Amino acid sequence: QTNLSIGPSSRVVLNRFVYSGEASAQALGVNLARGAFRFSTGAMDKRAYRIESPVAQIGVRGTVLDINVQQGRTIVT
């Protein structure tokens, strides 16, 4: 149920993806390098997510995030 939407001219790197059906064996790591993104968390444990940009690591607490990474800035709403 986790979704990542990527805007035009955006760049994302999938660093890690683990899913086996068991809560203890789930992980998602992405690096949002440039552009616009919408990230909505699913049913995974909040500690399973690792979202990074060039200037920040974004903590996940079960929500929908709009993220804009431009010219050394990361804006999250």
C-alpha positions in Angstrom: 0.0 0.0 0.0 3.1 2.3 -0.1 3.1 4.7 -3.1 5.7 6.9 -4.5 4.6 9.3 -7.3 7.4 11.0 -9.3 7.0 14.3 -11.1 8.5 15.1 -14.5 12.3 15.6 -14.7 12.6 14.1 -11.2 15.3 11.6 -10.2 15.0 8.9 -7.5 17.2 6.0 -6.5 15.8 2.9 -5.0 18.5 1.9 -2.5 16.6 -0.9 -0.8 13.4 -2.8 -1.1 12.6 -5.9 1.0 9.1 -7.5 1.3 8.3 -11.0 2.4 4.9 -10.5 3.9 6.2 -10.6 7.5 6.5 -7.3 9.3 10.0 -8.0 10.5 11.2 -8.5 6.9 10.1 -5.3 5.3 12.3 -2.3 4.3 12.2 0.6 1.9 15.1 3.0 1.2 15.0 5.7 -1.4 17.1 8.7 -2.2 15.1 11.6 -3.7 17.8 13.4 -5.7 15.9 16.0 -7.6 12.3 17.0 -8.4 8.8 16.6 -7.1 7.5 13.6 -5.3 4.4 12.4 -3.4 5.0 9.6 -0.9 2.2 7.8 0.9 3.0 5.3 3.5 1.4 1.9 3.7 1.0 -0.7 6.3 4.8 -1.2 6.9 6.3 -0.3 10.3 7.4 3.3 10.3 11.0 2.2 11.1 11.1 0.3 7.8 11.2 3.5 5.8 14.4 5.4 5.0 13.8 8.5 2.8 16.7 10.7 2.0 17.4 13.9 -0.1 20.7 15.6 -0.7 20.3 17.7 2.5 17.9 15.8 4.8 16.7 12.4 6.0 12.9 12.4 6.3 11.2 10.6 9.1 8.0 8.7 8.3 5.1 8.6 10.8 2.3 7.2 8.7 1.1 10.0 6.3 1.2 11.5 2.8 4.2 13.6 2.1 4.7 16.1 -0.8 8.4 16.6 -1.3 10.2 19.1 -3.5 14.0 18.8 -3.9 15.5 21.7 -5.8 18.9 23.5 -5.8 20.1 22.3 -2.4 16.7 22.6 -0.7 14.2 20.0 0.4 10.7 21.2 1.2 8.3 18.7 2.8 4.6 19.2 3.4 
